[in-house]
Amino acid sequence: GCTKVHVEEEKQFISDIRNAIFAEFQKGTPAFEIPGVIELPQYSHWAHYDDWLEINALRVMLDLWMGPYPWVPEG
């Protein structure tokens, strides 16, 4: 099952992806190249790290561009 520790780890993972994305923007890396160039070696021991890091980065980038899904306007 999922524990508080799992949630905290996932929150940190997403934060680290965001930081890596912003670092690449600062370097001038084209947006659609960013998911393929970021690396988070501190998570490389996670199952399927190599399979999912790029798509996870793309998802975080989409959230940055479009807002989190599902987004519902207030009011």
N, CA, C and O atoms as a Tripos MOL2 file, in Angstrom:
@<TRIPOS>MOLECULE
protein
  300   299    75     0     0
PROTEIN
NO_CHARGES

@<TRIPOS>ATOM
      1 N           0.8030   -1.1830    0.0000 N.3       1 GLY1
      2 CA          0.0000    0.0000    0.0000 C.3       1 GLY1
      3 C           0.8510    1.2540    0.0000 C.2       1 GLY1
      4 O           2.0700    1.2080    0.1700 O.2       1 GLY1
      5 N           0.1970    2.3360   -0.1890 N.am      2 CYS2
      6 CA          0.8500    3.6410   -0.2200 C.3       2 CYS2
      7 C           0.9340    4.2090    1.1920 C.2       2 CYS2
      8 O          -0.0370    4.1730    1.9480 O.2       2 CYS2
      9 N           2.0900    4.7240    1.5320 N.am      3 THR3
     10 CA          2.2970    5.3170    2.8460 C.3       3 THR3
     11 C           2.6090    6.8070    2.6880 C.2       3 THR3
     12 O           2.7890    7.3060    1.5770 O.2       3 THR3
     13 N           2.6650    7.4900    3.8030 N.am      4 LYS4
     14 CA          3.0340    8.9050    3.7920 C.3       4 LYS4
     15 C           4.4300    9.0880    3.1920 C.2       4 LYS4
     16 O           4.6860   10.0660    2.4890 O.2       4 LYS4
     17 N           5.3190    8.1500    3.4700 N.am      5 VAL5
     18 CA          6.6790    8.2180    2.9140 C.3       5 VAL5
     19 C           6.6320    8.1620    1.3880 C.2       5 VAL5
     20 O           7.3530    8.9050    0.7200 O.2       5 VAL5
     21 N           5.7910    7.2880    0.8320 N.am      6 HIS6
     22 CA          5.6630    7.2000   -0.6250 C.3       6 HIS6
     23 C           5.1890    8.5300   -1.2170 C.2       6 HIS6
     24 O           5.6960    8.9800   -2.2450 O.2       6 HIS6
     25 N           4.2200    9.1430   -0.5590 N.am      7 VAL7
     26 CA          3.6980   10.4280   -1.0390 C.3       7 VAL7
     27 C           4.7830   11.4970   -0.9840 C.2       7 VAL7
     28 O           4.9280   12.2860   -1.9180 O.2       7 VAL7
     29 N           5.5410   11.5260    0.1010 N.am      8 GLU8
     30 CA          6.6280   12.5030    0.2350 C.3       8 GLU8
     31 C           7.7060   12.2820   -0.8240 C.2       8 GLU8
     32 O           8.2330   13.2430   -1.3840 O.2       8 GLU8
     33 N           8.0360   11.0120   -1.1010 N.am      9 GLU9
     34 CA          9.0260   10.7070   -2.1380 C.3       9 GLU9
     35 C           8.5370   11.1610   -3.5100 C.2       9 GLU9
     36 O           9.3030   11.7310   -4.2860 O.2       9 GLU9
     37 N           7.2770   10.9120   -3.8050 N.am     10 GLU10
     38 CA          6.7190   11.3080   -5.1000 C.3      10 GLU10
     39 C           6.6900   12.8300   -5.2360 C.2      10 GLU10
     40 O           6.9930   13.3690   -6.3010 O.2      10 GLU10
     41 N           6.3290   13.5090   -4.1680 N.am     11 LYS11
     42 CA          6.3270   14.9740   -4.1870 C.3      11 LYS11
     43 C           7.7320   15.5080   -4.4660 C.2      11 LYS11
     44 O           7.8990   16.4510   -5.2400 O.2      11 LYS11
     45 N           8.7350   14.9090   -3.8370 N.am     12 GLN12
     46 CA         10.1200   15.3350   -4.0680 C.3      12 GLN12
     47 C          10.5470   15.0350   -5.5000 C.2      12 GLN12
     48 O          11.2360   15.8420   -6.1230 O.2      12 GLN12
     49 N          10.1430   13.8780   -6.0270 N.am     13 PHE13
     50 CA         10.4550   13.4930   -7.4020 C.3      13 PHE13
     51 C           9.9100   14.5320   -8.3850 C.2      13 PHE13
     52 O          10.6170   14.9620   -9.2960 O.2      13 PHE13
     53 N           8.6610   14.9260   -8.1980 N.am     14 ILE14
     54 CA          8.0520   15.9140   -9.0860 C.3      14 ILE14
     55 C           8.7640   17.2590   -8.9540 C.2      14 ILE14
     56 O           9.0010   17.9410   -9.9510 O.2      14 ILE14
     57 N           9.1000   17.6320   -7.7390 N.am     15 SER15
     58 CA          9.8510   18.8730   -7.5230 C.3      15 SER15
     59 C          11.2030   18.8200   -8.2280 C.2      15 SER15
     60 O          11.6260   19.8010   -8.8380 O.2      15 SER15
     61 N          11.8740   17.6840   -8.1450 N.am     16 ASP16
     62 CA         13.1740   17.5330   -8.8020 C.3      16 ASP16
     63 C          13.0420   17.5800  -10.3230 C.2      16 ASP16
     64 O          13.9020   18.1410  -11.0020 O.2      16 ASP16
     65 N          11.9800   16.9980  -10.8560 N.am     17 ILE17
     66 CA         11.7390   17.0870  -12.3030 C.3      17 ILE17
     67 C          11.5270   18.5500  -12.7010 C.2      17 ILE17
     68 O          12.1130   19.0210  -13.6760 O.2      17 ILE17
     69 N          10.6980   19.2590  -11.9530 N.am     18 ARG18
     70 CA         10.4530   20.6800  -12.2470 C.3      18 ARG18
     71 C          11.7600   21.4710  -12.2350 C.2      18 ARG18
     72 O          12.0190   22.2690  -13.1370 O.2      18 ARG18
     73 N          12.5730   21.2470  -11.2190 N.am     19 ASN19
     74 CA         13.8480   21.9640  -11.1260 C.3      19 ASN19
     75 C          14.7520   21.6490  -12.3130 C.2      19 ASN19
     76 O          15.4250   22.5360  -12.8370 O.2      19 ASN19
     77 N          14.7670   20.3840  -12.7370 N.am     20 ALA20
     78 CA         15.5800   19.9930  -13.8930 C.3      20 ALA20
     79 C          15.0560   20.6530  -15.1700 C.2      20 ALA20
     80 O          15.8400   21.0800  -16.0180 O.2      20 ALA20
     81 N          13.7490   20.7330  -15.3030 N.am     21 ILE21
     82 CA         13.1420   21.3860  -16.4640 C.3      21 ILE21
     83 C          13.5360   22.8590  -16.5050 C.2      21 ILE21
     84 O          13.9680   23.3610  -17.5430 O.2      21 ILE21
     85 N          13.3890   23.5500  -15.3790 N.am     22 PHE22
     86 CA         13.7250   24.9710  -15.3400 C.3      22 PHE22
     87 C          15.2110   25.1980  -15.5950 C.2      22 PHE22
     88 O          15.5900   26.1890  -16.2190 O.2      22 PHE22
     89 N          16.0500   24.2890  -15.1180 N.am     23 ALA23
     90 CA         17.4930   24.4040  -15.3740 C.3      23 ALA23
     91 C          17.7760   24.3000  -16.8710 C.2      23 ALA23
     92 O          18.6240   25.0220  -17.3960 O.2      23 ALA23
     93 N          17.0710   23.4050  -17.5540 N.am     24 GLU24
     94 CA         17.2550   23.2690  -19.0040 C.3      24 GLU24
     95 C          16.7460   24.5000  -19.7430 C.2      24 GLU24
     96 O          17.3600   24.9320  -20.7190 O.2      24 GLU24
     97 N          15.6290   25.0720  -19.2890 N.am     25 PHE25
     98 CA         15.1610   26.3210  -19.8960 C.3      25 PHE25
     99 C          16.2240   27.4030  -19.7640 C.2      25 PHE25
    100 O          16.4650   28.1590  -20.7050 O.2      25 PHE25
    101 N          16.8590   27.4780  -18.6010 N.am     26 GLN26
    102 CA         17.9060   28.4770  -18.3690 C.3      26 GLN26
    103 C          19.0950   28.2720  -19.3110 C.2      26 GLN26
    104 O          19.7410   29.2370  -19.7200 O.2      26 GLN26
    105 N          19.3800   27.0120  -19.6530 N.am     27 LYS27
    106 CA         20.4780   26.7140  -20.5740 C.3      27 LYS27
    107 C          20.1120   27.0230  -22.0230 C.2      27 LYS27
    108 O          20.9860   27.1000  -22.8860 O.2      27 LYS27
    109 N          18.8230   27.2000  -22.2850 N.am     28 GLY28
    110 CA         18.3760   27.4440  -23.6480 C.3      28 GLY28
    111 C          18.0040   26.1830  -24.4050 C.2      28 GLY28
    112 O          17.8440   26.2230  -25.6250 O.2      28 GLY28
    113 N          17.8660   25.0760  -23.7130 N.am     29 THR29
    114 CA         17.4770   23.8210  -24.3550 C.3      29 THR29
    115 C          16.0740   23.9700  -24.9390 C.2      29 THR29
    116 O          15.1660   24.4110  -24.2340 O.2      29 THR29
    117 N          15.8750   23.6130  -26.2050 N.am     30 PRO30
    118 CA         14.5340   23.6780  -26.7830 C.3      30 PRO30
    119 C          13.5470   22.8200  -25.9820 C.2      30 PRO30
    120 O          13.8840   21.7260  -25.5290 O.2      30 PRO30
    121 N          12.3460   23.3250  -25.8190 N.am     31 ALA31
    122 CA         11.3620   22.6990  -24.9350 C.3      31 ALA31
    123 C          11.1540   21.2160  -25.2190 C.2      31 ALA31
    124 O          11.1430   20.4080  -24.2900 O.2      31 ALA31
    125 N          10.9880   20.8490  -26.4770 N.am     32 PHE32
    126 CA         10.6730   19.4550  -26.7610 C.3      32 PHE32
    127 C          11.8850   18.5310  -26.6870 C.2      32 PHE32
    128 O          11.7400   17.3170  -26.8290 O.2      32 PHE32
    129 N          13.0600   19.0750  -26.4700 N.am     33 GLU33
    130 CA         14.2430   18.2480  -26.2280 C.3      33 GLU33
    131 C          14.4460   17.9760  -24.7400 C.2      33 GLU33
    132 O          15.1400   17.0290  -24.3710 O.2      33 GLU33
    133 N          13.8500   18.7920  -23.8960 N.am     34 ILE34
    134 CA         14.0950   18.6990  -22.4540 C.3      34 ILE34
    135 C          13.7720   17.3230  -21.8760 C.2      34 ILE34
    136 O          14.6010   16.7850  -21.1410 O.2      34 ILE34
    137 N          12.6150   16.7230  -22.1660 N.am     35 PRO35
    138 CA         12.3410   15.4180  -21.5490 C.3      35 PRO35
    139 C          13.4030   14.3670  -21.8500 C.2      35 PRO35
    140 O          13.6280   13.4660  -21.0420 O.2      35 PRO35
    141 N          14.0510   14.4710  -22.9930 N.am     36 GLY36
    142 CA         15.0620   13.4920  -23.3700 C.3      36 GLY36
    143 C          16.4480   13.7520  -22.8220 C.2      36 GLY36
    144 O          17.3210   12.8890  -22.9180 O.2      36 GLY36
    145 N          16.6680   14.9290  -22.2460 N.am     37 VAL37
    146 CA         18.0150   15.2380  -21.7680 C.3      37 VAL37
    147 C          18.1370   15.3010  -20.2530 C.2      37 VAL37
    148 O          19.2440   15.2110  -19.7220 O.2      37 VAL37
    149 N          17.0190   15.4540  -19.5480 N.am     38 ILE38
    150 CA         17.1660   15.5350  -18.0920 C.3      38 ILE38
    151 C          17.4940   14.1650  -17.5160 C.2      38 ILE38
    152 O          17.0830   13.1270  -18.0350 O.2      38 ILE38
    153 N          18.2370   14.2010  -16.4440 N.am     39 GLU39
    154 CA         18.5990   12.9830  -15.7170 C.3      39 GLU39
    155 C          18.4440   13.2600  -14.2300 C.2      39 GLU39
    156 O          18.7970   14.3350  -13.7460 O.2      39 GLU39
    157 N          17.9200   12.2930  -13.5240 N.am     40 LEU40
    158 CA         17.7830   12.3780  -12.0710 C.3      40 LEU40
    159 C          18.3830   11.1050  -11.4790 C.2      40 LEU40
    160 O          17.6540   10.1940  -11.0870 O.2      40 LEU40
    161 N          19.7060   11.0440  -11.4170 N.am     41 PRO41
    162 CA         20.3700    9.8050  -11.0020 C.3      41 PRO41
    163 C          19.9920    9.3350   -9.6020 C.2      41 PRO41
    164 O          20.1270    8.1530   -9.2880 O.2      41 PRO41
    165 N          19.5230   10.2480   -8.7630 N.am     42 GLN42
    166 CA         19.1240    9.8420   -7.4170 C.3      42 GLN42
    167 C          17.9040    8.9200   -7.4300 C.2      42 GLN42
    168 O          17.5910    8.2920   -6.4180 O.2      42 GLN42
    169 N          17.2170    8.8370   -8.5690 N.am     43 TYR43
    170 CA         16.0600    7.9490   -8.6990 C.3      43 TYR43
    171 C          16.3340    6.7740   -9.6350 C.2      43 TYR43
    172 O          15.4220    5.9980   -9.9210 O.2      43 TYR43
    173 N          17.5530    6.6280  -10.1110 N.am     44 SER44
    174 CA         17.8550    5.6000  -11.1100 C.3      44 SER44
    175 C          17.6430    4.1820  -10.5910 C.2      44 SER44
    176 O          17.5480    3.2430  -11.3820 O.2      44 SER44
    177 N          17.5680    4.0190   -9.2850 N.am     45 HIS45
    178 CA         17.3160    2.6900   -8.7160 C.3      45 HIS45
    179 C          15.8230    2.3470   -8.7030 C.2      45 HIS45
    180 O          15.4590    1.2040   -8.4260 O.2      45 HIS45
    181 N          14.9660    3.3120   -8.9950 N.am     46 TRP46
    182 CA         13.5280    3.0550   -9.0250 C.3      46 TRP46
    183 C          13.2070    2.1590  -10.2200 C.2      46 TRP46
    184 O          13.8160    2.2740  -11.2840 O.2      46 TRP46
    185 N          12.2480    1.2720  -10.0240 N.am     47 ALA47
    186 CA         11.8130    0.3910  -11.1100 C.3      47 ALA47
    187 C          11.3240    1.2340  -12.2890 C.2      47 ALA47
    188 O          10.5600    2.1840  -12.1150 O.2      47 ALA47
    189 N          11.7680    0.8760  -13.4650 N.am     48 HIS48
    190 CA         11.3530    1.5070  -14.7270 C.3      48 HIS48
    191 C          11.7450    2.9780  -14.8380 C.2      48 HIS48
    192 O          11.1350    3.7220  -15.6060 O.2      48 HIS48
    193 N          12.7470    3.4020  -14.0880 N.am     49 TYR49
    194 CA         13.2440    4.7860  -14.1740 C.3      49 TYR49
    195 C          13.5220    5.1630  -15.6320 C.2      49 TYR49
    196 O          13.0520    6.1960  -16.1080 O.2      49 TYR49
    197 N          14.2810    4.3300  -16.3320 N.am     50 ASP50
    198 CA         14.6450    4.6380  -17.7210 C.3      50 ASP50
    199 C          13.4360    4.6290  -18.6490 C.2      50 ASP50
    200 O          13.4100    5.3520  -19.6460 O.2      50 ASP50
    201 N          12.4460    3.8210  -18.3270 N.am     51 ASP51
    202 CA         11.2590    3.7230  -19.1730 C.3      51 ASP51
    203 C          10.3340    4.9290  -19.0280 C.2      51 ASP51
    204 O           9.6670    5.3170  -19.9880 O.2      51 ASP51
    205 N          10.2880    5.5240  -17.8340 N.am     52 TRP52
    206 CA          9.2590    6.5100  -17.5270 C.3      52 TRP52
    207 C           9.7450    7.9300  -17.2850 C.2      52 TRP52
    208 O           8.9220    8.8460  -17.2710 O.2      52 TRP52
    209 N          11.0300    8.1600  -17.0950 N.am     53 LEU53
    210 CA         11.4830    9.5130  -16.7640 C.3      53 LEU53
    211 C          11.0980   10.5190  -17.8430 C.2      53 LEU53
    212 O          10.6100   11.6060  -17.5340 O.2      53 LEU53
    213 N          11.3110   10.1700  -19.0820 N.am     54 GLU54
    214 CA         11.0240   11.1120  -20.1660 C.3      54 GLU54
    215 C           9.5410   11.4780  -20.2190 C.2      54 GLU54
    216 O           9.2020   12.6520  -20.3630 O.2      54 GLU54
    217 N           8.6590   10.4910  -20.1040 N.am     55 ILE55
    218 CA          7.2210   10.7800  -20.1600 C.3      55 ILE55
    219 C           6.7630   11.5170  -18.9090 C.2      55 ILE55
    220 O           5.8620   12.3530  -18.9770 O.2      55 ILE55
    221 N           7.3810   11.2110  -17.7560 N.am     56 ASN56
    222 CA          7.0560   11.9660  -16.5410 C.3      56 ASN56
    223 C           7.4610   13.4270  -16.6930 C.2      56 ASN56
    224 O           6.7220   14.3220  -16.2810 O.2      56 ASN56
    225 N           8.6220   13.6720  -17.2760 N.am     57 ALA57
    226 CA          9.0660   15.0490  -17.4970 C.3      57 ALA57
    227 C           8.1230   15.7690  -18.4540 C.2      57 ALA57
    228 O           7.7840   16.9320  -18.2380 O.2      57 ALA57
    229 N           7.7050   15.0860  -19.5030 N.am     58 LEU58
    230 CA          6.7770   15.6930  -20.4520 C.3      58 LEU58
    231 C           5.4610   16.0470  -19.7650 C.2      58 LEU58
    232 O           4.8980   17.1130  -20.0140 O.2      58 LEU58
    233 N           4.9740   15.1690  -18.9120 N.am     59 ARG59
    234 CA          3.7200   15.4440  -18.1960 C.3      59 ARG59
    235 C           3.8590   16.6690  -17.2890 C.2      59 ARG59
    236 O           2.9660   17.5150  -17.2440 O.2      59 ARG59
    237 N           4.9700   16.7620  -16.5750 N.am     60 VAL60
    238 CA          5.1890   17.9220  -15.7100 C.3      60 VAL60
    239 C           5.2600   19.1910  -16.5610 C.2      60 VAL60
    240 O           4.7280   20.2300  -16.1710 O.2      60 VAL60
    241 N           5.9110   19.1120  -17.7110 N.am     61 MET61
    242 CA          5.9740   20.2730  -18.5970 C.3      61 MET61
    243 C           4.5820   20.6690  -19.0830 C.2      61 MET61
    244 O           4.2680   21.8570  -19.1530 O.2      61 MET61
    245 N           3.7540   19.6980  -19.4150 N.am     62 LEU62
    246 CA          2.3880   20.0080  -19.8430 C.3      62 LEU62
    247 C           1.6110   20.6830  -18.7260 C.2      62 LEU62
    248 O           0.8540   21.6210  -18.9760 O.2      62 LEU62
    249 N           1.7880   20.2190  -17.5010 N.am     63 ASP63
    250 CA          1.1380   20.8700  -16.3640 C.3      63 ASP63
    251 C           1.6140   22.3090  -16.2150 C.2      63 ASP63
    252 O           0.8220   23.1920  -15.8840 O.2      63 ASP63
    253 N           2.8930   22.5520  -16.4550 N.am     64 LEU64
    254 CA          3.4150   23.9120  -16.3660 C.3      64 LEU64
    255 C           2.8050   24.8060  -17.4440 C.2      64 LEU64
    256 O           2.4940   25.9690  -17.1860 O.2      64 LEU64
    257 N           2.6320   24.2630  -18.6510 N.am     65 TRP65
    258 CA          2.0970   25.0480  -19.7620 C.3      65 TRP65
    259 C           0.5940   25.2600  -19.6600 C.2      65 TRP65
    260 O           0.0960   26.3610  -19.8940 O.2      65 TRP65
    261 N          -0.1290   24.1910  -19.3070 N.am     66 MET66
    262 CA         -1.5820   24.2060  -19.4020 C.3      66 MET66
    263 C          -2.2940   24.2720  -18.0540 C.2      66 MET66
    264 O          -3.5010   24.5080  -18.0030 O.2      66 MET66
    265 N          -1.5730   24.0710  -16.9880 N.am     67 GLY67
    266 CA         -2.2070   23.9430  -15.6810 C.3      67 GLY67
    267 C          -2.4760   22.4740  -15.4230 C.2      67 GLY67
    268 O          -2.5870   21.6860  -16.3610 O.2      67 GLY67
    269 N          -2.5800   22.1030  -14.1570 N.am     68 PRO68
    270 CA         -2.7890   20.6850  -13.8430 C.3      68 PRO68
    271 C          -4.1340   20.1830  -14.3620 C.2      68 PRO68
    272 O          -5.1210   20.9180  -14.3890 O.2      68 PRO68
    273 N          -4.1510   18.9450  -14.7640 N.am     69 TYR69
    274 CA         -5.3800   18.3090  -15.2470 C.3      69 TYR69
    275 C          -5.9260   17.4250  -14.1580 C.2      69 TYR69
    276 O          -5.1200   16.7630  -13.5060 O.2      69 TYR69
    277 N          -7.1940   17.3480  -13.8970 N.am     70 PRO70
    278 CA         -8.2330   18.1780  -14.4960 C.3      70 PRO70
    279 C          -8.3250   19.5170  -13.7890 C.2      70 PRO70
    280 O          -8.3930   19.5890  -12.5620 O.2      70 PRO70
    281 N          -8.3240   20.5580  -14.5730 N.am     71 TRP71
    282 CA         -8.4290   21.9050  -14.0280 C.3      71 TRP71
    283 C          -9.8480   22.3970  -14.2420 C.2      71 TRP71
    284 O         -10.3910   22.2860  -15.3410 O.2      71 TRP71
    285 N         -10.4360   22.9300  -13.2120 N.am     72 VAL72
    286 CA        -11.7870   23.4670  -13.2910 C.3      72 VAL72
    287 C         -11.7330   24.8970  -12.7660 C.2      72 VAL72
    288 O         -11.2520   25.1300  -11.6570 O.2      72 VAL72
    289 N         -12.2170   25.8510  -13.5440 N.am     73 PRO73
    290 CA        -12.1750   27.2300  -13.0650 C.3      73 PRO73
    291 C         -13.0230   27.4080  -11.8120 C.2      73 PRO73
    292 O         -14.0780   26.7900  -11.6670 O.2      73 PRO73
    293 N         -12.5510   28.2520  -10.9160 N.am     74 GLU74
    294 CA        -13.3120   28.5390   -9.7050 C.3      74 GLU74
    295 C         -14.4350   29.5080  -10.0340 C.2      74 GLU74
    296 O         -14.3290   30.3370  -10.9380 O.2      74 GLU74
    297 N         -15.5290   29.3780   -9.2630 N.am     75 GLY75
    298 CA        -16.6230   30.3430   -9.4060 C.3      75 GLY75
    299 C         -17.6950   29.8080  -10.2010 C.2      75 GLY75
    300 O         -18.6970   30.4870  -10.4240 O.2      75 GLY75
@<TRIPOS>BOND
     1     1     2 1
     2     2     3 1
     3     3     4 2
     4     3     5 am
     5     5     6 1
     6     6     7 1
     7     7     8 2
     8     7     9 am
     9     9    10 1
    10    10    11 1
    11    11    12 2
    12    11    13 am
    13    13    14 1
    14    14    15 1
    15    15    16 2
    16    15    17 am
    17    17    18 1
    18    18    19 1
    19    19    20 2
    20    19    21 am
    21    21    22 1
    22    22    23 1
    23    23    24 2
    24    23    25 am
    25    25    26 1
    26    26    27 1
    27    27    28 2
    28    27    29 am
    29    29    30 1
    30    30    31 1
    31    31    32 2
    32    31    33 am
    33    33    34 1
    34    34    35 1
    35    35    36 2
    36    35    37 am
    37    37    38 1
    38    38    39 1
    39    39    40 2
    40    39    41 am
    41    41    42 1
    42    42    43 1
    43    43    44 2
    44    43    45 am
    45    45    46 1
    46    46    47 1
    47    47    48 2
    48    47    49 am
    49    49    50 1
    50    50    51 1
    51    51    52 2
    52    51    53 am
    53    53    54 1
    54    54    55 1
    55    55    56 2
    56    55    57 am
    57    57    58 1
    58    58    59 1
    59    59    60 2
    60    59    61 am
    61    61    62 1
    62    62    63 1
    63    63    64 2
    64    63    65 am
    65    65    66 1
    66    66    67 1
    67    67    68 2
    68    67    69 am
    69    69    70 1
    70    70    71 1
    71    71    72 2
    72    71    73 am
    73    73    74 1
    74    74    75 1
    75    75    76 2
    76    75    77 am
    77    77    78 1
    78    78    79 1
    79    79    80 2
    80    79    81 am
    81    81    82 1
    82    82    83 1
    83    83    84 2
    84    83    85 am
    85    85    86 1
    86    86    87 1
    87    87    88 2
    88    87    89 am
    89    89    90 1
    90    90    91 1
    91    91    92 2
    92    91    93 am
    93    93    94 1
    94    94    95 1
    95    95    96 2
    96    95    97 am
    97    97    98 1
    98    98    99 1
    99    99   100 2
   100    99   101 am
   101   101   102 1
   102   102   103 1
   103   103   104 2
   104   103   105 am
   105   105   106 1
   106   106   107 1
   107   107   108 2
   108   107   109 am
   109   109   110 1
   110   110   111 1
   111   111   112 2
   112   111   113 am
   113   113   114 1
   114   114   115 1
   115   115   116 2
   116   115   117 am
   117   117   118 1
   118   118   119 1
   119   119   120 2
   120   119   121 am
   121   121   122 1
   122   122   123 1
   123   123   124 2
   124   123   125 am
   125   125   126 1
   126   126   127 1
   127   127   128 2
   128   127   129 am
   129   129   130 1
   130   130   131 1
   131   131   132 2
   132   131   133 am
   133   133   134 1
   134   134   135 1
   135   135   136 2
   136   135   137 am
   137   137   138 1
   138   138   139 1
   139   139   140 2
   140   139   141 am
   141   141   142 1
   142   142   143 1
   143   143   144 2
   144   143   145 am
   145   145   146 1
   146   146   147 1
   147   147   148 2
   148   147   149 am
   149   149   150 1
   150   150   151 1
   151   151   152 2
   152   151   153 am
   153   153   154 1
   154   154   155 1
   155   155   156 2
   156   155   157 am
   157   157   158 1
   158   158   159 1
   159   159   160 2
   160   159   161 am
   161   161   162 1
   162   162   163 1
   163   163   164 2
   164   163   165 am
   165   165   166 1
   166   166   167 1
   167   167   168 2
   168   167   169 am
   169   169   170 1
   170   170   171 1
   171   171   172 2
   172   171   173 am
   173   173   174 1
   174   174   175 1
   175   175   176 2
   176   175   177 am
   177   177   178 1
   178   178   179 1
   179   179   180 2
   180   179   181 am
   181   181   182 1
   182   182   183 1
   183   183   184 2
   184   183   185 am
   185   185   186 1
   186   186   187 1
   187   187   188 2
   188   187   189 am
   189   189   190 1
   190   190   191 1
   191   191   192 2
   192   191   193 am
   193   193   194 1
   194   194   195 1
   195   195   196 2
   196   195   197 am
   197   197   198 1
   198   198   199 1
   199   199   200 2
   200   199   201 am
   201   201   202 1
   202   202   203 1
   203   203   204 2
   204   203   205 am
   205   205   206 1
   206   206   207 1
   207   207   208 2
   208   207   209 am
   209   209   210 1
   210   210   211 1
   211   211   212 2
   212   211   213 am
   213   213   214 1
   214   214   215 1
   215   215   216 2
   216   215   217 am
   217   217   218 1
   218   218   219 1
   219   219   220 2
   220   219   221 am
   221   221   222 1
   222   222   223 1
   223   223   224 2
   224   223   225 am
   225   225   226 1
   226   226   227 1
   227   227   228 2
   228   227   229 am
   229   229   230 1
   230   230   231 1
   231   231   232 2
   232   231   233 am
   233   233   234 1
   234   234   235 1
   235   235   236 2
   236   235   237 am
   237   237   238 1
   238   238   239 1
   239   239   240 2
   240   239   241 am
   241   241   242 1
   242   242   243 1
   243   243   244 2
   244   243   245 am
   245   245   246 1
   246   246   247 1
   247   247   248 2
   248   247   249 am
   249   249   250 1
   250   250   251 1
   251   251   252 2
   252   251   253 am
   253   253   254 1
   254   254   255 1
   255   255   256 2
   256   255   257 am
   257   257   258 1
   258   258   259 1
   259   259   260 2
   260   259   261 am
   261   261   262 1
   262   262   263 1
   263   263   264 2
   264   263   265 am
   265   265   266 1
   266   266   267 1
   267   267   268 2
   268   267   269 am
   269   269   270 1
   270   270   271 1
   271   271   272 2
   272   271   273 am
   273   273   274 1
   274   274   275 1
   275   275   276 2
   276   275   277 am
   277   277   278 1
   278   278   279 1
   279   279   280 2
   280   279   281 am
   281   281   282 1
   282   282   283 1
   283   283   284 2
   284   283   285 am
   285   285   286 1
   286   286   287 1
   287   287   288 2
   288   287   289 am
   289   289   290 1
   290   290   291 1
   291   291   292 2
   292   291   293 am
   293   293   294 1
   294   294   295 1
   295   295   296 2
   296   295   297 am
   297   297   298 1
   298   298   299 1
   299   299   300 2
@<TRIPOS>SUBSTRUCTURE
     1 GLY1         2 RESIDUE 1 A GLY
     2 CYS2         6 RESIDUE 1 A CYS
     3 THR3        10 RESIDUE 1 A THR
     4 LYS4        14 RESIDUE 1 A LYS
     5 VAL5        18 RESIDUE 1 A VAL
     6 HIS6        22 RESIDUE 1 A HIS
     7 VAL7        26 RESIDUE 1 A VAL
     8 GLU8        30 RESIDUE 1 A GLU
     9 GLU9        34 RESIDUE 1 A GLU
    10 GLU10       38 RESIDUE 1 A GLU
    11 LYS11       42 RESIDUE 1 A LYS
    12 GLN12       46 RESIDUE 1 A GLN
    13 PHE13       50 RESIDUE 1 A PHE
    14 ILE14       54 RESIDUE 1 A ILE
    15 SER15       58 RESIDUE 1 A SER
    16 ASP16       62 RESIDUE 1 A ASP
    17 ILE17       66 RESIDUE 1 A ILE
    18 ARG18       70 RESIDUE 1 A ARG
    19 ASN19       74 RESIDUE 1 A ASN
    20 ALA20       78 RESIDUE 1 A ALA
    21 ILE21       82 RESIDUE 1 A ILE
    22 PHE22       86 RESIDUE 1 A PHE
    23 ALA23       90 RESIDUE 1 A ALA
    24 GLU24       94 RESIDUE 1 A GLU
    25 PHE25       98 RESIDUE 1 A PHE
    26 GLN26      102 RESIDUE 1 A GLN
    27 LYS27      106 RESIDUE 1 A LYS
    28 GLY28      110 RESIDUE 1 A GLY
    29 THR29      114 RESIDUE 1 A THR
    30 PRO30      118 RESIDUE 1 A PRO
    31 ALA31      122 RESIDUE 1 A ALA
    32 PHE32      126 RESIDUE 1 A PHE
    33 GLU33      130 RESIDUE 1 A GLU
    34 ILE34      134 RESIDUE 1 A ILE
    35 PRO35      138 RESIDUE 1 A PRO
    36 GLY36      142 RESIDUE 1 A GLY
    37 VAL37      146 RESIDUE 1 A VAL
    38 ILE38      150 RESIDUE 1 A ILE
    39 GLU39      154 RESIDUE 1 A GLU
    40 LEU40      158 RESIDUE 1 A LEU
    41 PRO41      162 RESIDUE 1 A PRO
    42 GLN42      166 RESIDUE 1 A GLN
    43 TYR43      170 RESIDUE 1 A TYR
    44 SER44      174 RESIDUE 1 A SER
    45 HIS45      178 RESIDUE 1 A HIS
    46 TRP46      182 RESIDUE 1 A TRP
    47 ALA47      186 RESIDUE 1 A ALA
    48 HIS48      190 RESIDUE 1 A HIS
    49 TYR49      194 RESIDUE 1 A TYR
    50 ASP50      198 RESIDUE 1 A ASP
    51 ASP51      202 RESIDUE 1 A ASP
    52 TRP52      206 RESIDUE 1 A TRP
    53 LEU53      210 RESIDUE 1 A LEU
    54 GLU54      214 RESIDUE 1 A GLU
    55 ILE55      218 RESIDUE 1 A ILE
    56 ASN56      222 RESIDUE 1 A ASN
    57 ALA57      226 RESIDUE 1 A ALA
    58 LEU58      230 RESIDUE 1 A LEU
    59 ARG59      234 RESIDUE 1 A ARG
    60 VAL60      238 RESIDUE 1 A VAL
    61 MET61      242 RESIDUE 1 A MET
    62 LEU62      246 RESIDUE 1 A LEU
    63 ASP63      250 RESIDUE 1 A ASP
    64 LEU64      254 RESIDUE 1 A LEU
    65 TRP65      258 RESIDUE 1 A TRP
    66 MET66      262 RESIDUE 1 A MET
    67 GLY67      266 RESIDUE 1 A GLY
    68 PRO68      270 RESIDUE 1 A PRO
    69 TYR69      274 RESIDUE 1 A TYR
    70 PRO70      278 RESIDUE 1 A PRO
    71 TRP71      282 RESIDUE 1 A TRP
    72 VAL72      286 RESIDUE 1 A VAL
    73 PRO73      290 RESIDUE 1 A PRO
    74 GLU74      294 RESIDUE 1 A GLU
    75 GLY75      298 RESIDUE 1 A GLY
